[in-house]
Amino acid sequence: MGSLLAAAGAGSDFPLLNALIFVPVVGALVVALLPASRPDLARPLGTLFAAVGGALALALAWQFDAADPGFQFESTVSWIPALGISWNVGVDGISLWMVVLTSLVVPIVLAGVDPHHNPKPYTAWMLLLQAGSVGAFVALDLFLFFVMFEVVLVPMYLLIAGWGYEGRRYAATKFFIYTMAGSALLLVAIIATAVLGSPDSGITFDLQTLAEGQFLGQNTARLCFVAFAIAFLVKVPVVPLHTWLPDAHTEAPTAGSVVLAAVLLKLGTYGLLRFGLYLFPEASDWAAPVLVTVGVVGVIWGAITAAMQRDLKRLVAYSSVAHMGFIVLGIFAFTAQAIGGGVIQMVNHGISTGALFLLVGMLYERRQTRQIDELAGIQSAAPVYAGVFTLIMLSSVGVPGLNGFVGEFLILIGSFETRRWWTVVAATGVILAALYLLWAYQRVFHGPPAAADRQTADLRRGELATLAPFVIAAVALGVYPKPLLNAVEPAADKLLEHLEIHSDFEVPDPGDPVVVDHGNGAGEHDEDGH
Amino acid sequence: MVELVWLIPALPLAGFAVLLLAGPRLGEPRAGWLATAASAGSFLFTLITFGGLLGLDSADTGGAGGHGGRWFVSTLFEWMPIGGLEVDAALLVDPLSMTMALFVTGVGTLIHLYSVGYMHGDPKYSKFFLYLNLFLFSMLMLVLGENLVVTFLGWEGVGTCSYLLISFWHERPTAATAGKKAFVTNRIGDFGFMVATFLLWTTLGTVSYAGLAAGAPALATGTATAVSLLLLLAAAGKSAQLPLYVWLPDAMEGPTPVSAMVHAATMVTAGVYLLVRLNPVLTDTALLIIAIVGAATALFAALAAVAQHDIKKVLAYSTVSQLGYMFLAIGSGAYVAAIFHVVTHAFFKGLLFLGSGSVIHGLGDEQDMRRMGALRAAMPITAVTFIVGWLAIAGVPPLSGFWSKDEILLAAWEQPDIGPLLWAVGLITALLTAYYMSRQTFLVFFGGQRWEDDVHPHESPATMTLPLVLLAGAAAIGGIINLPLVGDWLVLEHFLEPVLAHPHDFTSTTSTKLGLAFVAVIAGLGGIAFAIRAWLQSRISTDRLEPALLENAFHVDSSISKFVGGPGTKAFEAAATADRRVVDGAVNGVARLVRMIGEAIRPLQSGYLRHYASGVAVGAIILVVWLALRGVS
């Protein structure tokens, strides 16, 4: 523990990353120690701590050097030297946006969503969730990552079980056991990788040493990769390992669903990039055909099953499966556009799906139901609510000018180079996405409202304030995603270079960019094409 | 002057933003006037930019991509730069984009103005204009985009606005369904657009039109054909060609100004624009397919239009049919004729839709032509302007429709593979067009009164009749932009030439041209004459002139709906059930299995030593037996 505290003080400058982890931890402790007579202080105080984390994350993004492809703000403190385990954290252009997303989403939902009971433990668990997620995203040590990965599980389990809806116990247990099974594999794989794959100088859990050294034999590496991948694919989740998600999402309290979608699922795709592609480049190339297939299956299956859901929240959950499938395709398509698009899509999915869960939660607060056929004509009664829902829906559908399009488009155009037919199939997902969301929208918002629907109140000011950051982000990232892309691109390029060095894979060139030749006028054309 | 191009889309976008924040506060009619002013300003800056473009020397070969000097790109910012991919938020000023922008903003402004009167009293008045401005912005991004992705932004934007506007009266289930259907059907086309973009980028490494035009000759024929057919899919969705036309007749659920602007004059021509814009890529094989799709659609929809009773449904099928003409022109290589018809069609079809809106308005929301008739007395301006539109679309010289349709028929005639067949289909369509439009005109404005006595038809206010008059003028004389009489009068032809990889040369002799034009005019007049006898003079029984097969448009739409609602939904439902029972069932099955094993094993840990001992003994015996058997075999 002493060394952990020392870690917070390490580094020449202000230890930003450790602060990002420990501010929420301190917040959780403070909230937990609040006198029982003042539970009303828990959320404001917790929000404050979470928001300090958010501010620090923005400072991190501000100070981040987009041109540097490597890890920045690194700080290392030896933790268990005998095993080569250290508290080693750092960010690159990929993890940066995950950290920012996490640190902003938690304070917003803490401030904006009322847990209705037991605010003290609720707030504390939310803060721990923030700390654990940020920790997992910045961990550069396999053991540290595993610890953080597991830390996240517990508060999520307790949030679902404690503040969820009717079927919460079943859903929470399923969530816990399912991801625990993945974690067991992850632990074995981490130990195997460190024990078998460390350099001669001694055992280490240091990610960069292991990844850059590539000491494992081909078959061992592939086995370890498979174990890692399964753990992450459960988390993503991909079809057919996804059925814990609709239950967990539907039964979780609104804030839990938002954080689950925005942050926790990203641990899966982030893990695939960082501890799959980076740690096992050769095995990634070897397994890529299976993984892109799994991604595309998720896109289609998630969309089809989403269309037939009767519970609006379940529908959003299944749409998550489809969106996350796109990301898996992007990661294992191995081009700068596809990987960059994948990272952008991770952020976008957090924004769009996070906001959709907020919106569904707000509807439930009013109507005590999420059943699509028990709702109708909401747009007449709550036009502002319907307007925000429409915008977020369009962002989720991938309409250009909004955030969802940027990620989807980059993933698809990048994947098309290396995985043409997979991409063509995945692109049909854009038709299906329009189908299931617009159909649901029509049934809930259009048509003649019944008496109960007419009573549905429109958004309150506080709710609008909670949704505003999501709406602004959806538009801003749709119109001007360049700052994100600029930071992601070097990291993605570096990852691909690493892949090229350690596998047979070669990143293709997108055509030879055509030089616009003035002399090549309307007169000269090849006749056979026309 | 061309530098001001960004203001063209910026003004409607600003109008949208103001209406979003302050629309309900502005209320009626200020919200409407604000949107109209934004649109008019956009038209003004289109004129200014157009002037600037004309100021550029067309003979100058210094322009990008061999397009001559009339080519100006205004780059606003880098949109999605990553790796080798460069997607700029950039606008393109060239003859094609300006031709499109001119009529889009021109006709668009008139329809905005018309809506000020038409939407009077609607509780969502300001929201209507909010959508209208957003639509105009999207449409302008579509035609001004410098690359495929910016065009796609506009493409999806107009689709979204179309969805919002069709389902504008969202409490009507039919309107809500029609809106969704339009968006989803369009998305099938968008899939083609996206894959075409991917394919072009992968092979040519660029998405900009300059780069694509320059690189197109290097494309392998197979790739170019694939791209062409994907673009055709995209265009067929947006421009309502067979078999993706099904959303357009339903789209008439939207307010009539929307039908005029979105579903007749502007948005539905986007597919035509896309194919013309990417004309260097289109291969012979693809062109033939485009021509066949166009001709088939033209005839199919004209037949359906013959038997419709809803005043707007006639015009909707007519639009599908006229769009088919445009595709036929493209397929015949006559890109200028296609664009020419896009422009004249915007005039006369916009006019006809607005006229029908005026009728609907005057009759208190009546749309069934069987309850109209004799309206020319009560609505003189609407009647006269509608008649101009009718004669223009019927191809009566010298109105605009005659010139553009004539050029298309000539191009079809000269199509090298199946020219005469295409021409014949086009000619039959022309005859049918003249017939069904005459029928409509007579049913609405002539004959006896068929509306109830408590209905009091009245002429529409000036905000509605002024656009009618102006559009009637344009529909009448619009042909002057491309008259085939003297070479120098082919203004549009010469103006658009730099955009085309293969400018079309009409090879027919003058006598052939005149002969074809003569036959076309006779066909048109024949259609009108037949309609006069049947619907005006009642000398022909009309009983069998409206067969149910045509009224139901050959049951294409209802068959698709039945399939989607039946087997389609069943398949989806089966997948969802499988997800619950099989996939999740397996998960719970594993859980149950683990528990069962656990419970089965639990008695073993009884704590009694004798149980463990006997277990060891039994195990030892089994082991010995097994080893022995293995030794034997």
Interface residues (C-beta under 8 A of the other chain):
Chain A: K174 I177 Y178 V239 P240 H242 T243 W244 W301 I304 T305 A307 M308 Q309 T335 A336 Q337 G340 G341 G377 Q379 S380 T390 L394 V399 P400 G401 F405 V406 F409 L410 L412 I413 G414 F416 E417 T423 V424 A427 T428 V430 I431 A434 L435 L438 W439 Y441 Q442 F445 H446 G447 P448 P449 V479 Y480 P481 K482 L485 N486 V488 E489 A492 D493 D509 P510 G511 D512 P513 V514 V515 V516 D517 H518 G519 N520 G521 A522 E524 H525 D526 D528 G529 H530
Chain B: T61 G62 G63 A64 G65 G66 F77 E78 W79 M80 P81 I82 G83 G84 L85 A89 V149 F152 L153 E156 G157 T160 Y163 L164 S167 H170 E171 P173 A175 A176 T177 G179 K180 F183 V184 R187 I188 D190 F191 M194 V195 T197 F198 L199 W201 T202 T203 L204 G205 T206 A210 G211 L212 A214 G215 A216 P217 A218 L219 A220 T221 A224 P280 L282 T283 D284 P498 L500 A501 H502 P503 F572 E573 A575 A576 D579 V583 D584 A586 V587 A591
